Structure formats: structure tokens, C-alpha cells
Amino acid sequence: MIRRHELSDAEWEFVRPLPPASLRGRKRLGDRRVLNGIVWKFRTGTAWRDVPERHGPWATLHTRFRRWAADGTFDRMPRAAQAKADAAGGVEWPVSVDSTVVRAHQQAAGTRKGGSATRRSAGPEAV
């Protein structure tokens, strides 16, 4: 039975090759179970310690989340989804060219009131 905040079988089959393989020899919590816990945590907005036990220990979920965020796993997921949709013809790529010019007010350039162009220094407030 798939619960409300868990990945469906089709979603899991799409995501399954994206997380990195374990480099350690010991048995670890399954990636699907961990990812379901991470999804549950962010969809409900709860604290890590409040994730239900069925997803595994909260510390494991948090560690795996940090590791996957650091190694780019979560960046690969939307790119892979976009590539799949693009290959199926589901993405349009409109192009927009904009030649807008934004002008800064003279006071944004650091001039003093009264039009004096002398400056003390070109510190961090310089444009």
C-alpha cells in the first residue's frame, strides 16, 4: 500500500538509478525507504526527529539527505525528469530576447547632494 507522501512504483523506478551506490560493505537502510522519509519530512514540514519510524531512524535520513544534497543527487533528479520530458516532446523551449536598460539614479553613484562630484573613497557602496 502506498501512503500519501510516498513515491509510487513508477516514480521509484525513475529515481532508483540516481542516488549513489553504497561504498561500504555493511548493510544499510534501503534508498527507497530513506527517500520516502525525506519526502515525508519536507511535504509535512515537520522536524527530522518527528519522521515516523517506518522510514527508519531520523539520524539516518538526515545524514543521507545531507550526503545526497552535497554530491548533487537532488540536482540530478529534476534534470533527469526534464530530459525525459524533453525526449518525449513534452517540453517547449520558447526564447525571449529583452533589451531593457535599467538606469541608476545619480544618487546611486555616490554623488553628494548639491551636485558635488567629489568622493571620499570607492568603498563597498560604489556602483
N, C-alpha and C positions, 0 to 999 in steps of 0.2 A: 504494500500500500504506500503510495506516495503522499506525503503530507504537504501542507500548503506551501511551506518555504523550502522545499527540497527540489533538487534537479530531477527532471523526468529522465527516462532511459535514453531518449533521443538527445537531450541536452548533454547528458553524461557522455555518450558516445562521441559527441563532437568535442567536448572538453578533455576527455581522457588522455590524449597524447600530449597535451600542452604542459602539465606540471613536470618538473624534472624527476628522473628516476632516483631512487634512494641509493646513496653511495655507501651506506653502511650495511653490514651483514645481518644485523638484528632485525627481528620482525617489528614492523611499525604499523600504526593505525592506517587504514586504507584511505587513499586520496579522496574517494567519493564521499566517504563519511565525514572527513575533515572539511571538504569544500561545502557540503551541506550545512555543517556547523557554522562556517564562516558566512555563508549566505543567510542563514537564520539570524545570526548576530546582527548583520547590517540591515536586513529587512525589518527587524523588530526594533532596532535601535537600543538594544539592551547592553549591559556590561558583559565583558568576557566571562566573568565568574558566574553569570546567570544563564549561560547557554546550557540547554538540557543535557543530561548525562548520556543520552542516546548518541550524541555526536562525539563523545569522547571527552577526555579531560580538557578543561578550558586552557590550561597552560600549553598543551599540545597544539590546540587550534591557534592560539596566539603566536606561538613560535613558528608554525608552518605558514601562517599569514604573513608574518614579517619576512620570513625567508623567501616566499614567493613574490612578495612585493619588491624585495631588493634585487632578485635575479630576473625580474621582468616578466614573470609568468602572467601576472594580471594585465600587463601591457599587450601580451601576445593574444589574449582571449578576444578582445574586440577587433584587433587587426585580422585575426583568422575568420571571425564572423563576417567582417566587411569583405574580405577576399572571397569567401564562399558566396555571399550575396551578389558580389560583382560578377563572379564567374557565371552565376545563374541569370544574369541580366537584371537583377533587382536593384541596382544602384545607378542613378543618373549622376553625371558629373558636370553640372552647369558651371559656366565660367562667368565671372563678373569682374569687369575692369573698372576701377574707380580712380579718378584723377583729382580727388578732393585735396585742397590745400588748406591747412589749418594755420592761421597766423596767430602769433602770440602778441599780447598787448605789450606796449612799450615798457610798462612797469614790470613785466615778467622778465625783461632783460636786465634788470637791476639798476635802471636809471633812477636818479633821485627826483623827488617832486620839484617842479620848477624847471625841469629840463637839463639840469647839470649832468654831464656825461662822465664825470669823474667817479671812479670806483675805488673802494678800499682794497679789495682783493678779488680774485676769481675763485672764491671758495666753493663749497658744495652747493650754494644757491645759484650758481651760474647756469645759464641755459645752454 
